Amino acid sequence: MTSPQRTTESNQAERLRWNDPVWVARWLNRQALTAAVSGYLLDSLAPADGERILEIGSGTGRATVAIAAAIPRGAVTGADISGPLSELARQRAADQGVANVSFVVADVQHDDIPGGPFDAAASQFGVMFFDEPVRAFANIRRHVLPGGRLAFVCWQEASRNPWMIAEILAPFLPPPAELPAGKRRAGPFSLADRAETRELLEASGWEDVASRDHDLTVRVGIEALFEDGALSLYGVAEADQDRAREAVDARLAPLARGDGGYDAPLAFRTVTARAPRG
């Protein structure tokens, strides 16, 4: 399997973000949100025992280990751009005694991933962070056998996920830098447009694209939604932090419960596709 030429600028911002120990530590608190959808991913993927499966953006390995447990005679390779998260994933698998899983630090947008060719590829909120998504999904398809499957979970629109504070912080941040030619802005909601996501997948060679919307409410602590220091991490200037914090508090107030917890409504989507059989 020959890898496409690697672009050193590829996913540069995400590479820095997901290898930053401060960002990683904060993201770990968010797992109470993302862990709730693993069952939806498994239902869409429908893994069969004996298969080889690639999991993209494997993070701390929660979904990877769940897939591996469903196919004890198969094997799962988790690929993630983050070294720290991949190390935590290895530890999770070891602690749970799951031996049919391995983890590799790689950028699935262009890297070769060991363990293939795969019967299927899956992702739980990992495929929204490509700055060249057509290239990325084509590289994923290249790793999958003819007729192989793709299943992933992504967020619906930001307006349907009021727990996400990035949108409310936009007025307090400098305008985003202009993107280089050929790049696309990555982020949690980059695949929120159903029609556009279908076009991206079809342009990268996938067929039989289908999607289904889901709504789920999870009970979490405030640390899963916001924590001290997050404003600086997002890039809010010191002079604006008081007003920004007021905006965040107003955004989250409707989600608060009397016991100090929060009810976070999750609006997400499962997407499936198939590689050409020819």
KETORBA-148727 format. One record per residue (C-alpha): residue in three letters; y, z negated, x; residue number from 1. Coordinates in nm, 4 decimals. Layout:
@r=ALA north=Y up=Z east=X k=NUM
...
This chain:
@r=MET north=0.0000 up=0.0000 east=0.0000 k=1
@r=THR north=0.3235 up=0.1128 east=0.1641 k=2
@r=SER north=0.6321 up=-0.0943 east=0.0951 k=3
@r=PRO north=0.9618 up=0.0746 east=0.0074 k=4
@r=GLN north=1.2222 up=0.0419 east=0.2821 k=5
@r=ARG north=1.3681 up=-0.3061 east=0.2716 k=6
@r=THR north=1.7405 up=-0.3368 east=0.2061 k=7
@r=THR north=1.8809 up=-0.6344 east=0.3980 k=8
@r=GLU north=2.1505 up=-0.6864 east=0.1339 k=9
@r=SER north=1.8958 up=-0.6910 east=-0.1463 k=10
@r=ASN north=1.9230 up=-1.0020 east=-0.3626 k=11
@r=GLN north=2.1344 up=-1.1678 east=-0.0957 k=12
@r=ALA north=2.3111 up=-1.4069 east=-0.3333 k=13
@r=GLU north=1.9850 up=-1.5154 east=-0.4977 k=14
@r=ARG north=1.8149 up=-1.5542 east=-0.1604 k=15
@r=LEU north=2.0872 up=-1.7949 east=-0.0496 k=16
@r=ARG north=2.0949 up=-1.9815 east=-0.3811 k=17
@r=TRP north=1.7230 up=-2.0451 east=-0.4126 k=18
@r=ASN north=1.6888 up=-2.1602 east=-0.0524 k=19
@r=ASP north=1.9815 up=-2.4021 east=-0.0761 k=20
@r=PRO north=1.8388 up=-2.7579 east=-0.0911 k=21
@r=VAL north=2.1201 up=-2.8815 east=-0.3182 k=22
@r=TRP north=2.0651 up=-2.6005 east=-0.5684 k=23
@r=VAL north=1.6875 up=-2.6449 east=-0.5537 k=24
@r=ALA north=1.7145 up=-3.0207 east=-0.6174 k=25
@r=ARG north=1.9335 up=-2.9591 east=-0.9208 k=26
@r=TRP north=1.7038 up=-2.6871 east=-1.0554 k=27
@r=LEU north=1.4047 up=-2.9220 east=-1.0432 k=28
@r=ASN north=1.5635 up=-3.1245 east=-1.3231 k=29
@r=ARG north=1.5659 up=-2.8107 east=-1.5394 k=30
@r=GLN north=1.1890 up=-2.7856 east=-1.5502 k=31
@r=ALA north=1.1863 up=-2.9897 east=-1.8710 k=32
@r=LEU north=1.3427 up=-2.6822 east=-2.0315 k=33
@r=THR north=1.1419 up=-2.4035 east=-1.8728 k=34
@r=ALA north=0.8022 up=-2.5763 east=-1.8812 k=35
@r=ALA north=0.8011 up=-2.5710 east=-2.2601 k=36
@r=VAL north=0.7396 up=-2.1962 east=-2.2786 k=37
@r=SER north=0.4335 up=-2.1603 east=-2.0536 k=38
@r=GLY north=0.2013 up=-2.1348 east=-2.3531 k=39
@r=TYR north=0.3992 up=-1.8386 east=-2.4852 k=40
@r=LEU north=0.3636 up=-1.6623 east=-2.1510 k=41
@r=LEU north=-0.0123 up=-1.7216 east=-2.1451 k=42
@r=ASP north=-0.0485 up=-1.5886 east=-2.4991 k=43
@r=SER north=0.1392 up=-1.2708 east=-2.4075 k=44
@r=LEU north=-0.0477 up=-1.2249 east=-2.0796 k=45
@r=ALA north=-0.3947 up=-1.2940 east=-2.2281 k=46
@r=PRO north=-0.5572 up=-1.3476 east=-1.8865 k=47
@r=ALA north=-0.9285 up=-1.2694 east=-1.8635 k=48
@r=ASP north=-1.1575 up=-1.4610 east=-1.6308 k=49
@r=GLY north=-1.2164 up=-1.2792 east=-1.3041 k=50
@r=GLU north=-0.8798 up=-1.1037 east=-1.3031 k=51
@r=ARG north=-0.6307 up=-1.0994 east=-1.0169 k=52
@r=ILE north=-0.2814 up=-1.1774 east=-1.1365 k=53
@r=LEU north=0.0584 up=-1.1715 east=-0.9686 k=54
@r=GLU north=0.3155 up=-1.4269 east=-1.0863 k=55
@r=ILE north=0.6761 up=-1.3382 east=-1.0038 k=56
@r=GLY north=0.9356 up=-1.6060 east=-0.9406 k=57
@r=SER north=0.6631 up=-1.8679 east=-0.9298 k=58
@r=GLY north=0.9012 up=-2.1544 east=-0.8474 k=59
@r=THR north=0.7160 up=-2.4852 east=-0.8236 k=60
@r=GLY north=0.3973 up=-2.3218 east=-0.9508 k=61
@r=ARG north=0.3767 up=-2.4737 east=-1.2970 k=62
@r=ALA north=0.3001 up=-2.1440 east=-1.4751 k=63
@r=THR north=0.1002 up=-2.0121 east=-1.1781 k=64
@r=VAL north=-0.1355 up=-2.3084 east=-1.1891 k=65
@r=ALA north=-0.1693 up=-2.2781 east=-1.5677 k=66
@r=ILE north=-0.2713 up=-1.9121 east=-1.5333 k=67
@r=ALA north=-0.5158 up=-1.9970 east=-1.2530 k=68
@r=ALA north=-0.6759 up=-2.2688 east=-1.4669 k=69
@r=ALA north=-0.7353 up=-2.0112 east=-1.7404 k=70
@r=ILE north=-0.9278 up=-1.7789 east=-1.5049 k=71
@r=PRO north=-1.1460 up=-2.0017 east=-1.2835 k=72
@r=ARG north=-1.3343 up=-1.7007 east=-1.1396 k=73
@r=GLY north=-1.0142 up=-1.5042 east=-1.0897 k=74
@r=ALA north=-0.7200 up=-1.5481 east=-0.8519 k=75
@r=VAL north=-0.3444 up=-1.5825 east=-0.8909 k=76
@r=THR north=-0.0798 up=-1.5071 east=-0.6317 k=77
@r=GLY north=0.2605 up=-1.6669 east=-0.6887 k=78
@r=ALA north=0.5534 up=-1.4934 east=-0.5194 k=79
@r=ASP north=0.8999 up=-1.6448 east=-0.4935 k=80
@r=ILE north=1.2130 up=-1.5861 east=-0.2884 k=81
@r=SER north=1.2465 up=-1.9612 east=-0.2288 k=82
@r=GLY north=1.0702 up=-2.1293 east=0.0608 k=83
@r=PRO north=1.1328 up=-2.4845 east=-0.0659 k=84
@r=LEU north=1.0026 up=-2.4099 east=-0.4152 k=85
@r=SER north=0.6958 up=-2.2310 east=-0.2784 k=86
@r=GLU north=0.6100 up=-2.5370 east=-0.0701 k=87
@r=LEU north=0.6354 up=-2.7564 east=-0.3798 k=88
@r=ALA north=0.4085 up=-2.5090 east=-0.5610 k=89
@r=ARG north=0.1428 up=-2.5367 east=-0.2907 k=90
@r=GLN north=0.1574 up=-2.9130 east=-0.3204 k=91
@r=ARG north=0.1253 up=-2.8955 east=-0.7005 k=92
@r=ALA north=-0.1864 up=-2.6785 east=-0.6743 k=93
@r=ALA north=-0.3389 up=-2.9099 east=-0.4142 k=94
@r=ASP north=-0.2621 up=-3.2214 east=-0.6194 k=95
@r=GLN north=-0.4286 up=-3.0664 east=-0.9256 k=96
@r=GLY north=-0.7264 up=-2.9359 east=-0.7304 k=97
@r=VAL north=-0.6609 up=-2.5735 east=-0.8246 k=98
@r=ALA north=-0.8122 up=-2.3612 east=-0.5475 k=99
@r=ASN north=-0.7876 up=-2.0073 east=-0.6911 k=100
@r=VAL north=-0.4124 up=-1.9795 east=-0.6398 k=101
@r=SER north=-0.1970 up=-1.8910 east=-0.3401 k=102
@r=PHE north=0.1776 up=-1.8707 east=-0.2841 k=103
@r=VAL north=0.3867 up=-1.6366 east=-0.0740 k=104
@r=VAL north=0.7586 up=-1.6342 east=0.0038 k=105
@r=ALA north=0.8676 up=-1.2810 east=-0.0779 k=106
@r=ASP north=1.1262 up=-1.0738 east=-0.2590 k=107
@r=VAL north=0.9276 up=-0.8877 east=-0.5212 k=108
@r=GLN north=1.2131 up=-0.6400 east=-0.5516 k=109
@r=HIS north=1.0817 up=-0.4593 east=-0.2431 k=110
@r=ASP north=0.8201 up=-0.6575 east=-0.0464 k=111
@r=ASP north=0.4474 up=-0.5979 east=-0.0273 k=112
@r=ILE north=0.2591 up=-0.8856 east=-0.1887 k=113
@r=PRO north=-0.0892 up=-0.9780 east=-0.0602 k=114
@r=GLY north=-0.3832 up=-1.0250 east=-0.2940 k=115
@r=GLY north=-0.3572 up=-0.6997 east=-0.4875 k=116
@r=PRO north=-0.4021 up=-0.4649 east=-0.6447 k=117
@r=PHE north=-0.3581 up=-0.6865 east=-0.9488 k=118
@r=ASP north=-0.4922 up=-0.6555 east=-1.3012 k=119
@r=ALA north=-0.1660 up=-0.7933 east=-1.4378 k=120
@r=ALA north=0.1747 up=-0.9301 east=-1.3403 k=121
@r=ALA north=0.3505 up=-1.2180 east=-1.5142 k=122
@r=SER north=0.6748 up=-1.4102 east=-1.4881 k=123
@r=GLN north=0.8293 up=-1.7157 east=-1.6503 k=124
@r=PHE north=1.2086 up=-1.6722 east=-1.6229 k=125
@r=GLY north=1.1735 up=-1.5091 east=-1.2801 k=126
@r=VAL north=1.2540 up=-1.1420 east=-1.3346 k=127
@r=MET north=1.6187 up=-1.1827 east=-1.4429 k=128
@r=PHE north=1.7358 up=-1.2321 east=-1.0839 k=129
@r=PHE north=1.6972 up=-0.8798 east=-0.9462 k=130
@r=ASP north=2.0143 up=-0.6971 east=-0.8430 k=131
@r=GLU north=1.8240 up=-0.3653 east=-0.8552 k=132
@r=PRO north=1.5925 up=-0.4183 east=-1.1529 k=133
@r=VAL north=1.4584 up=-0.0623 east=-1.1789 k=134
@r=ARG north=1.3545 up=-0.0763 east=-0.8148 k=135
@r=ALA north=1.2071 up=-0.4225 east=-0.8674 k=136
@r=PHE north=1.0016 up=-0.3362 east=-1.1754 k=137
@r=ALA north=0.8803 up=-0.0173 east=-1.0034 k=138
@r=ASN north=0.7618 up=-0.2279 east=-0.7086 k=139
@r=ILE north=0.5830 up=-0.4656 east=-0.9457 k=140
@r=ARG north=0.4136 up=-0.1675 east=-1.1129 k=141
@r=ARG north=0.3095 up=-0.0407 east=-0.7693 k=142
@r=HIS north=0.1126 up=-0.3638 east=-0.7211 k=143
@r=VAL north=-0.0714 up=-0.3343 east=-1.0538 k=144
@r=LEU north=-0.3823 up=-0.1263 east=-1.1205 k=145
@r=PRO north=-0.3534 up=0.1803 east=-1.3479 k=146
@r=GLY north=-0.3464 up=0.0504 east=-1.7043 k=147
@r=GLY north=-0.2565 up=-0.2977 east=-1.5792 k=148
@r=ARG north=-0.0375 up=-0.5328 east=-1.7779 k=149
@r=LEU north=0.3048 up=-0.6895 east=-1.7411 k=150
@r=ALA north=0.4099 up=-0.9971 east=-1.9377 k=151
@r=PHE north=0.7228 up=-1.2017 east=-1.8858 k=152
@r=VAL north=0.9534 up=-1.4511 east=-2.0529 k=153
@r=CYS north=1.3306 up=-1.4073 east=-2.0402 k=154
@r=TRP north=1.6247 up=-1.5616 east=-2.2242 k=155
@r=GLN north=1.7876 up=-1.4168 east=-2.5311 k=156
@r=GLU north=2.1690 up=-1.4063 east=-2.5441 k=157
@r=ALA north=2.3715 up=-1.6930 east=-2.3958 k=158
@r=SER north=2.5324 up=-1.7569 east=-2.7344 k=159
@r=ARG north=2.1890 up=-1.8541 east=-2.8691 k=160
@r=ASN north=2.1302 up=-2.0999 east=-2.5838 k=161
@r=PRO north=2.4153 up=-2.3514 east=-2.6175 k=162
@r=TRP north=2.2672 up=-2.5852 east=-2.3571 k=163
@r=MET north=2.3623 up=-2.3350 east=-2.0845 k=164
@r=ILE north=2.7003 up=-2.4419 east=-1.9453 k=165
@r=ALA north=2.7705 up=-2.1419 east=-1.7194 k=166
@r=GLU north=2.9341 up=-1.9512 east=-2.0038 k=167
@r=ILE north=3.1730 up=-2.2365 east=-2.0875 k=168
@r=LEU north=3.2702 up=-2.2690 east=-1.7206 k=169
@r=ALA north=3.3736 up=-1.9044 east=-1.6811 k=170
@r=PRO north=3.7467 up=-1.9722 east=-1.7464 k=171
@r=PHE north=3.7496 up=-2.2216 east=-1.4580 k=172
@r=LEU north=3.5920 up=-1.9861 east=-1.2038 k=173
@r=PRO north=3.7432 up=-1.7020 east=-1.0001 k=174
@r=PRO north=3.6544 up=-1.3554 east=-1.1316 k=175
@r=PRO north=3.3188 up=-1.2356 east=-0.9997 k=176
@r=ALA north=3.3269 up=-1.0080 east=-0.6994 k=177
@r=GLU north=3.2985 up=-0.6378 east=-0.7617 k=178
@r=LEU north=2.9405 up=-0.5194 east=-0.7240 k=179
@r=PRO north=2.8440 up=-0.2672 east=-0.4555 k=180
@r=ALA north=2.7339 up=0.0740 east=-0.5749 k=181
@r=GLY north=2.3831 up=0.0674 east=-0.7201 k=182
@r=LYS north=2.3779 up=-0.3064 east=-0.7777 k=183
@r=ARG north=2.3555 up=-0.4904 east=-1.1099 k=184
@r=ARG north=2.4697 up=-0.8435 east=-1.1832 k=185
@r=ALA north=2.1675 up=-1.0755 east=-1.1808 k=186
@r=GLY north=2.1422 up=-1.4030 east=-1.3662 k=187
@r=PRO north=1.9652 up=-1.5907 east=-1.6442 k=188
@r=PHE north=2.0835 up=-1.3544 east=-1.9194 k=189
@r=SER north=2.0640 up=-1.0213 east=-1.7360 k=190
@r=LEU north=1.7698 up=-0.9125 east=-1.9573 k=191
@r=ALA north=1.9066 up=-1.0522 east=-2.2834 k=192
@r=ASP north=1.9730 up=-0.7057 east=-2.4279 k=193
@r=ARG north=1.6409 up=-0.5945 east=-2.5760 k=194
@r=ALA north=1.7169 up=-0.2192 east=-2.5760 k=195
@r=GLU north=1.8536 up=-0.2231 east=-2.2224 k=196
@r=THR north=1.5498 up=-0.4120 east=-2.0948 k=197
@r=ARG north=1.3210 up=-0.1534 east=-2.2522 k=198
@r=GLU north=1.5180 up=0.1220 east=-2.0790 k=199
@r=LEU north=1.4913 up=-0.0557 east=-1.7430 k=200
@r=LEU north=1.1148 up=-0.0929 east=-1.7772 k=201
@r=GLU north=1.0602 up=0.2646 east=-1.8879 k=202
@r=ALA north=1.2843 up=0.3924 east=-1.6067 k=203
@r=SER north=1.0640 up=0.2035 east=-1.3590 k=204
@r=GLY north=0.7473 up=0.3628 east=-1.4945 k=205
@r=TRP north=0.6129 up=0.1107 east=-1.7482 k=206
@r=GLU north=0.4808 up=0.2161 east=-2.0872 k=207
@r=ASP north=0.4077 up=0.0551 east=-2.4254 k=208
@r=VAL north=0.7007 up=-0.1846 east=-2.3924 k=209
@r=ALA north=0.7096 up=-0.4470 east=-2.6677 k=210
@r=SER north=0.8948 up=-0.7726 east=-2.7166 k=211
@r=ARG north=0.9024 up=-1.0715 east=-2.9466 k=212
@r=ASP north=1.1736 up=-1.3331 east=-2.9983 k=213
@r=HIS north=1.0974 up=-1.7054 east=-3.0067 k=214
@r=ASP north=1.2940 up=-2.0197 east=-3.0872 k=215
@r=LEU north=1.1974 up=-2.3658 east=-2.9735 k=216
@r=THR north=1.3776 up=-2.6998 east=-2.9511 k=217
@r=VAL north=1.2926 up=-2.9394 east=-2.6691 k=218
@r=ARG north=1.4056 up=-3.2982 east=-2.6172 k=219
@r=VAL north=1.5457 up=-3.3584 east=-2.2696 k=220
@r=GLY north=1.7637 up=-3.5991 east=-2.0762 k=221
@r=ILE north=2.1168 up=-3.5126 east=-1.9719 k=222
@r=GLU north=1.9977 up=-3.4372 east=-1.6165 k=223
@r=ALA north=1.8192 up=-3.1256 east=-1.7464 k=224
@r=LEU north=2.1498 up=-2.9915 east=-1.8771 k=225
@r=PHE north=2.4221 up=-3.1273 east=-1.6513 k=226
@r=GLU north=2.4645 up=-3.3705 east=-1.3651 k=227
@r=ASP north=2.7441 up=-3.4980 east=-1.1446 k=228
@r=GLY north=2.8252 up=-3.2536 east=-0.8671 k=229
@r=ALA north=2.7244 up=-2.9494 east=-1.0693 k=230
@r=LEU north=3.0839 up=-2.8353 east=-1.1166 k=231
@r=SER north=3.1374 up=-2.7958 east=-0.7436 k=232
@r=LEU north=2.8030 up=-2.6216 east=-0.7166 k=233
@r=TYR north=2.9137 up=-2.3691 east=-0.9788 k=234
@r=GLY north=3.2383 up=-2.3162 east=-0.7871 k=235
@r=VAL north=3.4903 up=-2.5038 east=-1.0034 k=236
@r=ALA north=3.7934 up=-2.6068 east=-0.7973 k=237
@r=GLU north=3.8652 up=-2.9789 east=-0.7644 k=238
@r=ALA north=4.1927 up=-2.9437 east=-0.9561 k=239
@r=ASP north=4.0115 up=-2.7959 east=-1.2563 k=240
@r=GLN north=3.7138 up=-3.0287 east=-1.2717 k=241
@r=ASP north=3.8513 up=-3.2751 east=-1.5266 k=242
@r=ARG north=3.9252 up=-2.9980 east=-1.7767 k=243
@r=ALA north=3.5946 up=-2.8283 east=-1.6993 k=244
@r=ARG north=3.4063 up=-3.1537 east=-1.7599 k=245
@r=GLU north=3.5795 up=-3.1919 east=-2.0960 k=246
@r=ALA north=3.4678 up=-2.8400 east=-2.1880 k=247
@r=VAL north=3.1092 up=-2.9185 east=-2.0858 k=248
@r=ASP north=3.1065 up=-3.2438 east=-2.2832 k=249
@r=ALA north=3.2362 up=-3.0618 east=-2.5921 k=250
@r=ARG north=2.9706 up=-2.7945 east=-2.5492 k=251
@r=LEU north=2.6839 up=-3.0413 east=-2.5243 k=252
@r=ALA north=2.8055 up=-3.2954 east=-2.7813 k=253
@r=PRO north=2.6396 up=-3.1211 east=-3.0819 k=254
@r=LEU north=2.3046 up=-3.1434 east=-2.9001 k=255
@r=ALA north=2.3244 up=-3.5194 east=-2.8388 k=256
@r=ARG north=2.0855 up=-3.7574 east=-3.0108 k=257
@r=GLY north=2.1500 up=-4.1232 east=-3.0833 k=258
@r=ASP north=1.9048 up=-4.2454 east=-2.8193 k=259
@r=GLY north=2.0855 up=-4.0803 east=-2.5274 k=260
@r=GLY north=1.8624 up=-3.7718 east=-2.5216 k=261
@r=TYR north=1.9486 up=-3.4169 east=-2.6184 k=262
@r=ASP north=1.7871 up=-3.1576 east=-2.8437 k=263
@r=ALA north=1.8129 up=-2.8270 east=-2.6573 k=264
@r=PRO north=1.7488 up=-2.5138 east=-2.8659 k=265
@r=LEU north=1.5781 up=-2.2470 east=-2.6548 k=266
@r=ALA north=1.6062 up=-1.8842 east=-2.7645 k=267
@r=PHE north=1.3795 up=-1.6732 east=-2.5444 k=268
@r=ARG north=1.1788 up=-1.3532 east=-2.5559 k=269
@r=THR north=0.8321 up=-1.2485 east=-2.4451 k=270
@r=VAL north=0.8107 up=-0.8912 east=-2.3164 k=271
@r=THR north=0.4951 up=-0.6932 east=-2.2472 k=272
@r=ALA north=0.4320 up=-0.3501 east=-2.0971 k=273
@r=ARG north=0.1505 up=-0.1479 east=-1.9427 k=274
@r=ALA north=0.1251 up=0.0599 east=-1.6261 k=275
@r=PRO north=0.0305 up=0.4264 east=-1.6803 k=276
@r=ARG north=-0.3429 up=0.4886 east=-1.6767 k=277
@r=GLY north=-0.3159 up=0.8213 east=-1.4977 k=278
